[in-house]
Amino acid sequence: MDSHFFAYMYRLRYIKRWSLMRNVVNENVAEHSFHVAMLTHVLCTIGNEIYGRSLPVDQAVSMALFHDATEVFTGDIPTPVKHQNDDILSSFRAIERHASRKLLGMMPQPLRRAYEPLIEGGQKVEPELRKIIKAADLLDGYIKCVAELSTGNREFAIAKRQIEQSIEELNLPEVKYFLEHLAPSFEKTLDELSE
């Protein structure tokens, strides 16, 4: 029997993000997943190397890579829609659970156990690791807002402020370090980066 799991994963590149906003540069869920995995890696590394933590980098990066896998079925539902009220959010979470079971069911049985924590693992992962992945997800949104605003697209001004508030509420030293030492480069042009 053929497994369609990875064929679906490759379709993440067709799912557009920020669909309610005018974008100068379009972004898809596959790009976002890569960026969140990369940011998760650096946040865990900052935590381990600078703050003496013992975060499981490989596990975190793997989970981040698949954190939006269900969007091949649900699409990218904009945050204002998902969080409009508790009923909508609860219904959406139920749809996500159904989509994750459907995806996992596509994986050949001998591989399923390895992918189960990645596809259905959001609730099963330790809270501190979930917080790191959430921070990486928010940082990617923050970087998107910075990039759009740097082109003069004010469409992302309020989103940037909302994301900054959400980031602040996480209260993670790794994120503060990233914002202080690594994030400022995202506001520079190629020529400024080359200086």
Steps between C-alpha positions, in 0.01 A plus 500: 500500500630845407544761771387850408644661815800674342308591185268693732794654689639633172164665435563735794675721244160572343339620824530879521551678831374845600205464262301791645787746454658671202848347470801640319660155521270198512582223744388139510472248782802296383724808524351586836559147632865515397543840665330387822725191512808719448387749767420216739854373450654836584273557802591158642867566428482838674328332795762226524816698425421833666251413775628152593180317415471146364243544226472204256593685180440215256157416643397865503611561141320189377180608674530852362548369147161325518319752724261613222478171309121482540467816293517284186136425587389807695690771315654783699211640701588861591547567872219758520258240362620213724492713813179688432323303771540184708255298288691565178834419667362180654355390165825577325699296755265205438555534125878508558482180708302329224752619238794376707340155536435492125862592423640251747277231349679552167837410649601133455451312828872433562570877487188625676641486853787731401266758344220489757668742744578737211149508357293455815765611746390855572320399818742223599821701495630655821367854556841671489582348160153592370569855618829513305326381180220753554764771544665397173162509327437852633853614410443390141184713495693789652772469234233493228349821641842668515570402139164631377529822699852559366351511148255767611206259529317631808251214475713314757540776762226381736592134450858584602383668822271206583777248438745703711248489785457122464878456495536714812238290682708185441777656711779283357861620540590317178257717306625819664855402403390431141318833474795691642787332315362333185172663397629852422667368184159427349438874465811552287531502123740268319746786460482579872556132586803494269674795666 
